[in-house]
Amino acid sequence: MIKIIPYCKKNKLKVWGRMPLARGLLSGKYKSINSLSKKDVRFIKEKKISEQIINFATKNKINTLKALNWSAKRSNGIVMSFKDLQQLKDILI
């Protein structure tokens, strides 16, 4: 990915950040894989990668603002979704 973004910008291709919070794992909410419900798809099917993302976020003190800023600085826009209105309010505050 590190090489793709500069290539796209050099060739005037737009880059859109998709899922910049890695399904919430980069929000700062989760401190370990055990913070996820055992029924959560991120725990059941994606446990190893989810654990790596959580560890990276914890080690580097990544939170919602940092993750969104990183994506915004490197892209033409961000595509996001929210489960409920409260999640949107949390981002906007």
For each residue, the residues with C-beta under 8 A, 3 or more apart:
1: 4 5
2: 5 6
3: 6 7
4: 1 7 8
5: 1 2 8 9 15 74 75
6: 2 3 9 10
7: 3 4 10 11 13
8: 4 5 11 13 14 15
9: 5 6 12 13 15
10: 6 7
11: 7 8
12: 9
13: 7 8 9
14: 8 76 77
15: 5 8 9 74 75 76
16: 75 76 77 78 79
17: 20 71 72 74 75 77 78 79
18: 78 79
19: 22 23 79 80
20: 17 26 67 68 70 71 78 80
21: 24 25 26 27 64 67 68 80
22: 19 25 26 53 67
23: 19 42
24: 21 27 29 30
25: 21 22 30 42 50 53 54 57
26: 20 21 22 53 57 62 63 64 66 67
27: 21 24 30 63 64 67
28: 57 61 62 63 64
29: 24 35
30: 24 25 27 33 35 36 54 57
31: 35 54 58
32: 35 54 58
33: 30 36 43 47 50 51 54
34:
35: 29 30 31 32 54
36: 30 33 40 42 43 50
37: 40 43
38: 43 44
39: 43 44
40: 36 37 43 44
41: 44 45 46
42: 23 25 36 45 46 47 50
43: 33 36 37 38 39 40 46 47 50
44: 38 39 40 41 47
45: 41 42
46: 41 42 43 49 50
47: 33 42 43 44 50 51
48: 51 52
49: 46 52 53
50: 25 33 36 42 43 46 47 53 54
51: 33 47 48 54 55
52: 48 49 55 56
53: 22 25 26 49 50 56 57
54: 25 30 31 32 33 35 50 51 57 58
55: 51 52 58 59
56: 52 53 59 60 62
57: 25 26 28 30 53 54 60 61 62 63 67
58: 31 32 54 55 61 62
59: 55 56
60: 56 57
61: 28 57 58 66
62: 26 28 56 57 58 66 67
63: 26 27 28 57 66 67
64: 21 26 27 28 67 68 90 91
65: 68 69
66: 26 61 62 63 69 70
67: 20 21 22 26 27 57 62 63 64 70 71
68: 20 21 64 65 71 72 78 91
69: 65 66 72 73
70: 20 66 67 73 74
71: 17 20 67 68 74 75 78
72: 17 68 69 75 78
73: 69 70
74: 5 15 17 70 71
75: 5 15 16 17 71 72 78
76: 14 15 16
77: 14 16 17
78: 16 17 18 20 68 71 72 75
79: 16 17 18 19
80: 19 20 21 91
81:
82: 85 87 88 91
83: 87
84: 87 88
85: 82 88 89
86: 89 90
87: 82 83 84 90 91
88: 82 84 85 91 92
89: 85 86 92 93
90: 64 86 87 93
91: 64 68 80 82 87 88
92: 88 89
93: 89 90
